């Protein structure tokens, strides 16, 4: 005969349905349950748990879309949405984004130094390439 602890263990493992119990222990489990009111209460608790677990129905309808919709929008998505708006009143955004490199190049060009002549570059190159104190005759 099974011990009460072992029977409780089996009820927790296999639940209250007799069809789920191990075939070789089913008759012993039923015999133990008939003799013990405590174990009958444990069986009723296991049945209540089985009913509760069986009544649960997950709601997978559009679950993936809902999860993806709840995610925060990435920076690249926000930039694309800003550059290509759905409303035609915001046409200036792509035009501004397209002209930005032009204005940036103009600003850098206006602030940079004037063009250096080739002889100035040659002198600068010679001063950088020659080691300190070396004879300058090797490149002539």
N, C-alpha and C positions, 0 to 999 in steps of 0.2 A: 504494500500500500504506500502511496505517496505521502510525504510529509506535508503539513499545511504550508510551510514556507515554500516548498518546491511547487506546490499547486498554485500559490499566488504568483510565483515567478513565471509559471507557464501561462497563467491568465494574462499577465502583463505583456508577455511576449507574443502570444497567439490571439489574444482577444477572447470574446465571449462566444463566438460561433464554433460549434462543435466540429463542423466540417474543416475548420482551419487547424484544429488540434492535431498533434501527431497521432497516427493510426495506432501505434503500439501502446500509447498511454491514454487513449480516449476512455476506455472502460474504467480504468483506475480513477481517472479524474471525475467521471460521473459518479462513481461510488463514493468518493471522498466528499463531493459536493452534497450528496444526499444526507450525509451524517453530520455536517457541520453548518450551523447557522451563520457563523462568522464567514466561512468560505462562500456561502450563498449570497451574503451581502457583497462580498468582493466580486462575485459573478455579476450581480446587478450593477455594481459600479462599472465593471468592464463593458456591460451592455450599453449603459448610458454613454460611455465614452465612444463606443462603436457607432451609436446612433448619431452622436454629435459629429464625429469624423465623416460619416457617410453623408450628412446633410450639407457639408461644405461644398460649394461649387465655385471654383475660381471664375473670375470674369476676364477671360483673355481677349474679349472683343476690342480690337484696335489698341491693344496694350502697347505694342511696339511704337505706334504713332504717338500715343499719349506720353510715353517716356521720352521719346525724341523731341516732342514739342515742349516738354518741361525743361529740357537742357538749355543753359544760357547760350545765346548766340555768339559765335566766334567773331574775332576781330575782322577776319577776312570777309565773312558774310556781311558784317555791318558796313565795311568799306564798299563792297559791291552793291549793296542796297542803297548806299548814299550816292554812289556814282551813277547808277542806273535806276533812277526812281520810276515808280509806276505812273506817277502823275506828270503830264506834259508841262505843267507850270514850272517844274523844277529843271528845265532843260539847261539852265546855266551851270549846273554842277559838273556835267561831263566837259563842257566847254572850258570851265575854269581849271579842271584837272588837266586838260590837254595843253593849256597855255602856261601852266605853272613851270615846266622845264624851260620854256622859252624865256620867260621873265627871269628865272634863276640864272640862266646862262648870260643874259644881258647884264644883270647886276654884277656877276663875277667878272665879266669881261670889262666892264667900266671901272671896276675897282682895281683891276690888276695893273701891273706896270706895263710900260710901253714895250714894243717888240725890241729885243736886243739884237744887235747886228752880229753877223757870223764871227767877226774878229773878236768881239767881246767874249763870245763863247769859247773861242779857241784859247784865249788868254786864261780864262777861268779853268778850262780843262787842263791846260799845262800846269797851272799852279796846284791843282788837286792831284795830278798824276805824278808829278816829280817829287821824289823824296827830298827831305830837307837837306840842303848842302850838296846835292849831287850835281854833276855836270849836266848842262842842258844841251850838249852837242849831239846826243844820240838820236834825237828826233828830227834834226834838220836835214 
